Amino acid sequence: MSSIDNIVQDIALTTETKIDDYQLSSIGGGCINAAYKLQTTDSALFIKLNQPSLVGMFEAEARGLQELRGLDCVRVPEVICFGQADGHSYIAMEFITLGSFRGHAPQLLGQQLAQLHHQPQAYFGWHIDNTIGSTPQHNDREHDWPTFWQQQRLAKQLTFAANNGAGRSLQKKGQQLLDNLAVFFDGYTPIPSLLHGDLWGGNAAADEQGNPVVFDPASYYGDRETDIAMTELFGGFNTEFYAAYKAEYPLDPGYKVRKTLYNLYHILNHFNLFGGGYQSQAESMMEQLLAEI
Ligand code: ADP
């Protein structure tokens, strides 16, 4: 039996079903994992595979999808199971035929995301740690948002960056920013919202009815502005999306500046994952922010 056969049999065992006959096709578009459509006689599953040590990453993805689904605002795939088999870790979920994120999908997602963000959560952080890309993301419970952003988001990425060879000037500016973070939160106290956490254009699409679907989350309870900031980082979300979001849940005027502070986290993470020009992009974002102090 091949690896895949063993994984399919593990899925069958976990879900207490029989899978005798299936077809597997490879799916592109992901950044981190190998992805496949698994077509059985009864249903179609979407499965992602990685090395066995990353089963915790799939468990956290499963929990994020389940929690987002539980709040019933935005469509996300239903999780079937996750586990380890034959030298791999895997996650299996409902396969959704995805089309491009257009038509009425952006406007609907704007409304639905605002509804999701409107539901207050009890604290900043989450019940488990997860990953952003494949980088560890710490989610220790915290009641003060600036402290959370300082210690569990920016400081962690700066430490990873130092270990990944970031120059002294980036490290110095990063530290200066951490020391002055309070400036960006003067008069602004966000409530904790359940976030998608990795909402770039590649993680949003439309189903066959044209309704929005989001997937591949890095969820936690945090400031909703971080989700909106990320939609602006790499593009893919149109004016209808933002108009619908703001009509439902207007943004604080200070978002314009904090947007850069929030996206700095993702750019530092991109430096840590991919290196290259992300270092100079992170540094110019820091300069822009330090100019506000
Ligand atoms: P990665 O974790 O490697 O970034 P993604 O979760 O983004 O992978 O999935 C890779 C691609 O597979 C996506 O870009 C999307 O097109 C498609 N996809 C994701 N989830 C599903 C699903 N439940 N059903 C069908 N296709 C999916």
Residues whose N, C-alpha, C, O or C-beta is under 5 A from the ligand:
A	BS01	ADP	I27 G28 G29 G30 C31 I32 N33 A35 F46 P77 M93 E94 F95 I96 G202 F215 D216
